[in-house]
Amino acid sequence: MSEKNDLRLSGTADKPVSDLEAFAEPPAVTVEGSGGQSPWRLAARRLRKRRFALFMGAVFVLLVLVMAAAPLWAEHVAHTSPNENHLSDQIDVGGEKINVVGLDGVPIGPTWRGEFFLGADGNGRDVAVRLLYGGRNSLIIGLSAALITLLLGLTTGLLAGYFRGWTDSFLSRIMDILWAFPVILLGIALGTSLALGGLKLGPVSISGGSLAIPIFVIAIVYIPYLARPIRGEVLSLREKEFVEAARAQGMGPFRLIHSEILPNVVSTGLVFFPLLVANAILLEAALSFLGAGVQPPEPSWGTMIDEGVARIVTAPALAIVPGMMIVITVLSLNVFGEAVRDALDPRAKVRIEH
């Protein structure tokens, strides 16, 4: 290189430093995933930056712990069960004896103490105890239904997307039938029929009042909403080079699905899971409100709203409190689920640092 060129690049006499702006480095492009970090570690790092989403996730965990402690509250604080009536009982409030349910049929309001903390319903049952037990039932139904949907949706999507042909056609037609009905209408139809006659699957018999009925109904109606995106991902993955290489090495289809394709769609299932739980809780509340979900006298947030609507004027807390619990639970799951989706989004792997 000539002396003139050397001086030009060093920014001395032959070329002012200000003229070297054309040689300025462009914004650094950081490819996340470099440096030996796994995708799961990168996702966790992104998720930690979402403070509000983590707070809402902690709110949901706190709700789960509070609902799990329902028996402790009922036994040691309220001294009653969720289905125990106190129509003719009186309690001492501020040194005065008050009927749990007045002669005019109006139940007592919140006492803000151990017994009848949130008041009583029209049958003299402790609203706080029923709220905790009802929340436990709603969470059990939501989490169980979401887990079943996740398992069946992943299995259906993997089989349909990988084997294609008649397997894909058969499974897709079943999904189309379920997809054709609005969720609430299909849930009401299945829930009502099963609540009346129960469910018999070979040697297994489930009564109509069991919590397994709404779990089964909600799990079934949401399968297409997970199976379809999983199927689309599998159709793309089965043509990738690493799948072709595994197939060329003699790997069988089921082993290939388990070891090569499933790990690449698990993140999609994790993204869907909190949203499935939120939707399952909402659908359970709707079905129970309409009489096709949890059957009385078992409590759930939906049945409590149904019972409270008739007394919305004289005892508004009977409907407002369980409604607020549904809103907080579903909101916390949706916010946290959105953050999980963003953290696991493959399109977020390349970022520009200015």
Backbone torsions as a table, in degrees:
resi	resn	phi	psi	omega
1	MET	NA	139.1	-178.6
2	SER	-70.5	164.4	179.2
3	GLU	-65.0	-34.9	179.9
4	LYS	-63.7	-42.7	178.3
5	ASN	-66.1	-37.4	178.4
6	ASP	-61.3	-44.2	179.7
7	LEU	-66.8	-34.1	-178.9
8	ARG	-63.8	-43.5	-176.8
9	LEU	-75.4	-26.2	-179.2
10	SER	-85.0	-9.5	175.6
11	GLY	74.9	34.6	179.7
12	THR	-103.9	-136.3	-166.2
13	ALA	-58.1	-40.5	-172.6
14	ASP	-76.7	-22.0	-176.2
15	LYS	-145.1	117.5	-179.7
16	PRO	-62.2	154.7	-179.5
17	VAL	-64.2	-34.7	-177.7
18	SER	-62.8	-26.4	-179.2
19	ASP	-77.5	-5.7	-179.3
20	LEU	-86.1	7.7	-179.1
21	GLU	-63.1	-24.9	179.3
22	ALA	-66.3	-21.7	-179.7
23	PHE	-94.1	6.9	-178.4
24	ALA	-63.2	142.8	-178.8
25	GLU	-69.2	137.7	176.6
26	PRO	-68.7	167.2	177.9
27	PRO	-54.3	137.7	-177.5
28	ALA	-68.0	134.7	176.4
29	VAL	-102.9	114.8	-178.3
30	THR	-101.9	118.8	177.6
31	VAL	-94.3	105.8	-179.5
32	GLU	-67.0	137.0	-175.9
33	GLY	116.0	-13.9	175.2
34	SER	-79.9	169.8	-179.9
35	GLY	78.0	16.6	174.7
36	GLY	78.7	11.6	-179.8
37	GLN	-85.8	136.1	179.9
38	SER	-75.4	157.2	177.5
39	PRO	-58.4	-34.6	-179.7
40	TRP	-68.2	-36.5	177.7
41	ARG	-68.0	-39.0	177.8
42	LEU	-65.7	-40.3	178.4
43	ALA	-63.4	-41.3	178.5
44	ALA	-63.8	-36.3	178.8
45	ARG	-67.1	-40.5	176.9
46	ARG	-65.0	-40.1	-177.4
47	LEU	-66.0	-33.9	-179.4
48	ARG	-65.7	-21.5	178.9
49	LYS	-78.3	-14.8	-178.8
50	ARG	-92.4	82.2	-173.9
51	ARG	-63.2	-45.0	-177.3
52	PHE	-65.9	-38.5	178.5
53	ALA	-64.6	-40.4	177.3
54	LEU	-65.5	-36.6	177.1
55	PHE	-62.9	-44.1	179.0
56	MET	-66.5	-34.8	174.2
57	GLY	-63.5	-39.4	176.5
58	ALA	-65.9	-34.3	176.2
59	VAL	-61.8	-42.8	179.2
60	PHE	-64.9	-42.4	178.2
61	VAL	-61.7	-40.7	177.4
62	LEU	-62.0	-41.4	177.2
63	LEU	-61.1	-41.8	178.8
64	VAL	-61.7	-43.4	-179.7
65	LEU	-65.9	-39.8	179.5
66	VAL	-65.2	-43.5	179.1
67	MET	-66.9	-33.8	177.9
68	ALA	-66.7	-24.8	179.9
69	ALA	-88.3	13.3	-179.4
70	ALA	-56.1	-44.6	178.8
71	PRO	-61.2	-34.1	179.4
72	LEU	-66.9	-43.4	177.8
73	TRP	-63.2	-44.2	-177.1
74	ALA	-64.3	-39.3	-174.7
75	GLU	-83.2	-42.6	-170.5
76	HIS	-101.2	-16.7	-177.4
77	VAL	-113.9	-56.4	-176.5
78	ALA	-84.7	-23.5	179.1
79	HIS	56.7	44.6	177.5
80	THR	-158.3	167.1	177.8
81	SER	-103.8	165.9	-176.6
82	PRO	-67.2	-22.9	-176.8
83	ASN	-109.3	8.4	-178.0
84	GLU	-82.7	126.0	-180.0
85	ASN	-86.3	145.8	178.1
86	HIS	-134.2	44.2	-175.1
87	LEU	-60.1	-39.9	-175.6
88	SER	-101.1	7.9	-176.9
89	ASP	-84.3	158.1	173.1
90	GLN	-126.8	146.9	177.6
91	ILE	-127.2	157.3	-178.5
92	ASP	-92.8	115.1	178.7
93	VAL	-124.1	109.7	179.9
94	GLY	64.1	33.6	179.7
95	GLY	80.7	8.1	-179.3
96	GLU	-122.9	135.8	177.8
97	LYS	-79.5	125.0	-177.9
98	ILE	-126.8	136.4	176.6
99	ASN	-69.1	137.5	176.8
100	VAL	-62.2	-41.5	173.4
101	VAL	-125.4	120.0	-176.3
102	GLY	-67.2	169.2	179.2
103	LEU	-63.8	-24.4	177.7
104	ASP	-86.0	3.6	178.1
105	GLY	86.9	1.3	-179.9
106	VAL	-85.3	122.7	-178.9
107	PRO	-75.1	162.6	179.0
108	ILE	-68.1	146.3	178.3
109	GLY	-85.0	-174.2	-179.6
110	PRO	-58.8	134.2	175.7
111	THR	-98.9	-15.4	-177.8
112	TRP	57.0	33.5	175.1
113	ARG	-137.8	-174.1	-173.6
114	GLY	-56.1	-57.1	-178.7
115	GLU	-82.1	130.0	179.5
116	PHE	54.1	50.0	-178.9
117	PHE	-55.4	-41.9	178.1
118	LEU	-107.3	17.5	179.7
119	GLY	89.6	-167.2	-178.0
120	ALA	-125.8	162.0	175.0
121	ASP	-95.7	-171.7	-175.7
122	GLY	-64.8	-20.1	177.9
123	ASN	-97.6	7.0	179.3
124	GLY	78.2	21.7	178.8
125	ARG	-93.2	145.3	-177.0
126	ASP	-68.0	118.9	-176.3
127	VAL	-67.1	-39.4	-179.1
128	ALA	-63.4	-42.3	178.9
129	VAL	-65.0	-44.4	179.5
130	ARG	-67.3	-31.5	177.6
131	LEU	-65.0	-43.3	179.9
132	LEU	-68.2	-46.3	178.7
133	TYR	-67.5	-38.4	177.3
134	GLY	-64.5	-40.0	175.8
135	GLY	-64.2	-38.5	177.5
136	ARG	-62.7	-42.8	177.6
137	ASN	-63.9	-42.5	-179.9
138	SER	-63.7	-41.6	179.6
139	LEU	-69.3	-39.3	176.8
140	ILE	-60.4	-45.7	179.9
141	ILE	-64.6	-46.4	-177.9
142	GLY	-63.1	-47.7	-178.7
143	LEU	-67.8	-43.1	-179.3
144	SER	-65.8	-44.9	179.4
145	ALA	-63.7	-39.8	179.4
146	ALA	-65.9	-38.7	177.9
147	LEU	-64.5	-43.0	178.5
148	ILE	-65.4	-42.4	177.2
149	THR	-61.3	-41.3	179.4
150	LEU	-62.1	-45.1	-179.0
151	LEU	-65.3	-51.1	-177.8
152	LEU	-69.8	-37.0	179.1
153	GLY	-66.6	-42.7	176.4
154	LEU	-62.5	-45.4	-179.2
155	THR	-62.2	-46.4	-179.7
156	THR	-63.2	-46.3	-179.9
157	GLY	-64.1	-40.0	179.5
158	LEU	-65.4	-46.3	-178.8
159	LEU	-66.8	-45.1	-178.2
160	ALA	-66.1	-41.5	-176.7
161	GLY	-74.6	-33.2	-176.6
162	TYR	-83.8	-47.6	-174.6
163	PHE	-81.6	-25.7	179.8
164	ARG	50.8	-150.1	176.3
165	GLY	56.7	-139.7	-177.0
166	TRP	-69.5	-29.4	177.2
167	THR	-63.1	-46.0	178.3
168	ASP	-64.1	-42.6	-179.1
169	SER	-63.5	-43.8	-178.6
170	PHE	-64.2	-50.2	-178.1
171	LEU	-67.9	-37.3	-179.6
172	SER	-67.0	-35.5	178.4
173	ARG	-67.1	-37.8	176.3
174	ILE	-64.3	-42.7	178.2
175	MET	-63.7	-37.0	179.1
176	ASP	-63.9	-38.3	178.9
177	ILE	-63.6	-45.3	178.6
178	LEU	-66.9	-37.2	-177.8
179	TRP	-68.5	-27.8	-175.0
180	ALA	-67.8	-24.3	-177.5
181	PHE	-96.2	138.2	170.0
182	PRO	-58.4	144.3	-174.1
183	VAL	-56.6	-45.5	-175.1
184	ILE	-67.0	-38.5	-179.6
185	LEU	-69.7	-41.9	177.5
186	LEU	-65.5	-39.5	178.0
187	GLY	-63.9	-41.3	179.0
188	ILE	-64.9	-43.3	-179.2
189	ALA	-62.4	-49.0	-180.0
190	LEU	-68.4	-44.3	-177.4
191	GLY	-62.8	-41.6	-179.3
192	THR	-67.0	-46.1	-178.8
193	SER	-65.0	-40.1	-179.0
194	LEU	-76.0	-31.7	177.9
195	ALA	-66.2	-31.1	-179.8
196	LEU	-80.0	-42.4	-174.6
197	GLY	-110.3	-5.3	-177.0
198	GLY	76.4	-171.2	-177.6
199	LEU	-133.6	130.1	178.4
200	LYS	-124.8	117.4	176.8
201	LEU	-121.7	88.9	-176.6
202	GLY	65.0	-124.6	179.6
203	PRO	-77.4	-9.2	-177.5
204	VAL	-90.2	127.3	178.4
205	SER	-127.3	127.7	-178.1
206	ILE	-119.5	128.3	-179.9
207	SER	-72.8	157.8	-177.2
208	GLY	-65.0	-24.7	-179.4
209	GLY	-89.1	2.1	-177.7
210	SER	-75.7	149.6	175.2
211	LEU	-66.7	-17.8	179.3
212	ALA	-65.6	-25.2	-179.4
213	ILE	-66.0	-55.8	177.2
214	PRO	-63.5	-31.1	176.3
215	ILE	-61.6	-46.8	-179.4
216	PHE	-63.9	-45.5	-177.4
217	VAL	-62.6	-49.2	-177.1
218	ILE	-66.7	-38.2	179.0
219	ALA	-62.7	-39.2	-176.8
220	ILE	-70.5	-45.3	-171.9
221	VAL	-69.4	-20.8	-178.3
222	TYR	-97.4	-1.3	-178.7
223	ILE	-58.1	-46.6	-178.4
224	PRO	-59.3	-30.0	-176.8
225	TYR	-70.6	-17.9	174.9
226	LEU	-104.5	-38.1	-175.6
227	ALA	-64.8	-37.7	-177.2
228	ARG	-64.0	-51.2	177.7
229	PRO	-65.5	-33.6	177.0
230	ILE	-64.1	-44.3	177.7
231	ARG	-57.6	-44.5	179.4
232	GLY	-61.2	-40.6	178.2
233	GLU	-66.1	-40.9	-178.7
234	VAL	-66.4	-38.9	177.7
235	LEU	-58.8	-35.8	177.4
236	SER	-76.2	-41.3	-176.1
237	LEU	-68.1	-33.6	-175.1
238	ARG	-66.7	-14.9	178.0
239	GLU	-97.5	0.9	-178.2
240	LYS	-73.5	160.4	-175.7
241	GLU	-64.9	-39.0	-176.4
242	PHE	-68.2	-29.2	175.5
243	VAL	-72.8	-42.0	177.1
244	GLU	-61.8	-39.8	178.9
245	ALA	-64.6	-42.5	178.2
246	ALA	-64.6	-38.2	178.4
247	ARG	-67.3	-37.7	179.2
248	ALA	-67.3	-27.1	178.1
249	GLN	-80.1	1.5	176.5
250	GLY	91.3	14.3	179.6
251	MET	-71.5	131.8	-179.5
252	GLY	-69.6	162.7	-175.0
253	PRO	-62.3	-44.1	-177.0
254	PHE	-71.3	-37.2	176.0
255	ARG	-67.5	-37.0	179.2
256	LEU	-65.9	-41.9	178.1
257	ILE	-61.4	-42.6	-175.9
258	HIS	-70.7	-41.2	-171.4
259	SER	-95.4	-25.5	-174.5
260	GLU	-110.9	-43.1	-173.5
261	ILE	-90.5	-45.2	-177.2
262	LEU	-55.4	-45.5	179.3
263	PRO	-59.7	-22.9	-178.7
264	ASN	-87.1	-11.2	178.2
265	VAL	-113.0	-2.5	179.1
266	VAL	-62.0	-37.9	-179.0
267	SER	-61.8	-36.3	176.6
268	THR	-64.0	-41.2	176.9
269	GLY	-62.8	-39.2	179.0
270	LEU	-66.9	-35.5	177.3
271	VAL	-64.9	-41.1	-177.3
272	PHE	-74.4	-26.5	-169.3
273	PHE	-59.0	-53.8	179.9
274	PRO	-61.7	-32.3	177.6
275	LEU	-70.7	-35.0	175.9
276	LEU	-65.2	-39.8	178.2
277	VAL	-62.5	-45.1	179.6
278	ALA	-61.5	-45.7	179.4
279	ASN	-66.0	-35.9	179.3
280	ALA	-66.4	-39.6	177.6
281	ILE	-65.0	-42.3	177.7
282	LEU	-62.9	-44.7	-179.4
283	LEU	-66.8	-37.8	177.3
284	GLU	-62.2	-42.3	178.9
285	ALA	-63.3	-41.1	179.4
286	ALA	-65.9	-44.2	-179.4
287	LEU	-66.1	-41.8	179.0
288	SER	-66.1	-37.8	177.1
289	PHE	-61.5	-35.2	-178.2
290	LEU	-91.8	1.5	177.2
291	GLY	86.5	10.4	-178.7
292	ALA	-110.5	8.5	-179.4
293	GLY	-115.1	-119.1	177.2
294	VAL	-66.7	131.5	-175.4
295	GLN	-96.2	135.5	175.6
296	PRO	-57.9	149.1	7.7
297	PRO	-88.1	7.0	178.4
298	GLU	-61.7	132.7	-178.5
299	PRO	-85.5	149.6	166.2
300	SER	-154.1	165.6	-179.0
301	TRP	-62.6	-33.5	178.6
302	GLY	-68.2	-43.8	179.2
303	THR	-67.9	-33.4	178.5
304	MET	-67.3	-38.5	176.0
305	ILE	-64.8	-40.2	178.6
306	ASP	-60.7	-43.3	179.3
307	GLU	-70.3	-30.8	-176.7
308	GLY	-81.9	-20.3	-178.7
309	VAL	-61.8	-37.5	-179.3
310	ALA	-65.7	-20.6	-178.8
311	ARG	-119.3	31.4	-175.8
312	ILE	-63.8	-24.8	-179.4
313	VAL	-85.7	-48.7	-175.6
314	THR	-82.0	-30.1	-179.4
315	ALA	-141.7	72.2	-174.7
316	PRO	-63.4	-24.5	-178.5
317	ALA	-63.2	-24.6	-178.4
318	LEU	-62.6	-31.8	179.0
319	ALA	-101.1	-32.6	-174.9
320	ILE	-71.6	-43.0	-175.2
321	VAL	-63.5	-52.1	177.1
322	PRO	-63.6	-31.5	175.7
323	GLY	-63.8	-40.7	177.3
324	MET	-64.8	-37.0	178.6
325	MET	-64.6	-39.6	177.4
326	ILE	-63.6	-44.2	-178.9
327	VAL	-61.7	-46.4	-178.6
328	ILE	-63.8	-43.8	-178.3
329	THR	-64.3	-49.3	-177.5
330	VAL	-67.4	-39.5	178.9
331	LEU	-63.5	-44.4	179.6
332	SER	-62.2	-40.5	179.2
333	LEU	-68.2	-40.9	-179.4
334	ASN	-65.6	-44.1	-179.9
335	VAL	-64.6	-45.3	179.3
336	PHE	-66.4	-40.3	178.9
337	GLY	-62.7	-38.1	176.9
338	GLU	-63.0	-39.8	179.2
339	ALA	-66.9	-39.7	177.0
340	VAL	-62.9	-41.2	178.5
341	ARG	-60.8	-45.1	179.2
342	ASP	-64.9	-36.8	-178.5
343	ALA	-68.5	-33.8	-177.5
344	LEU	-97.0	3.4	-177.7
345	ASP	-68.9	118.9	-179.4
346	PRO	-61.7	-26.7	-178.8
347	ARG	-68.9	-11.0	-179.7
348	ALA	-91.6	12.2	-176.0
349	LYS	-76.1	-26.4	179.5
350	VAL	-109.8	121.8	-178.8
351	ARG	-128.5	147.7	179.6
352	ILE	-105.2	124.7	179.8
353	GLU	-101.8	121.8	-179.1
354	HIS	-94.4	NA	NA
